[in-house]
Amino acid sequence: MVDRNLQNFHGRIGRIERIHNAGGGFEAEGALGMSYYKARHRPARRFGLLGPIALVLIAVLGIKAAVYASLGAELYEERIAALRAGTTADQVGAYVLQADPITVAIAERIRAFIY
């Protein structure tokens, strides 16, 4: 025979567990629960699209500098010249990968660690 009270109890327990897993909960009156700590917590700063773009630019600059430091100025410029003579995609790559003053400065610091 089925006990309706037991089924009701398990249903309520399941509901409470779902709420708890979703981040909800119960707080006693006057207790220092999650609502107290979340109210004190500063909201996270959102950079929107600027953060990922900056991260990609820094990564590209770091990789360029590492390659420039390992190959040397002459060989790096030869490879960029070979890219300039290629297809449109190669020419875009040559434009992006050309050695700028920031890349050269970072490469000099990297070269100090390599050699």
C-alpha positions, 0 to 999 in steps of 0.5 A: 500500500502506498503511503501518501504522506511519505510521497508528499514528504519526498516531493517536498524534499526534492523541491528543497534540494532543487532550490538549494542546488539552484543557489536558493536557501532558507535564512533564519531571521537575524542570521548572517546568511548569504544575503548578508555576504552578497550585499557586502560583496562588490559587484564584478566589473564587466569589461564587455568586449574590451577585455577579450580583445585586449587579451588577444592583442596581448597574446599576439604581441607576446607571440610575435616578440617570442618569435622575433627574439628566437629568430633574430631581426634579419631572419624575421624580416626575411620571413615577413618579406616572404609573406608580403609576396604571398596571397592576400591572407599572407599579406594581412598576416605580414601586416599584423606580424611586422616588427613594431617598436613594442614587439622589439622592446619585448623581444629584447627582454625575452632575449635576455632570458633565452641567451 
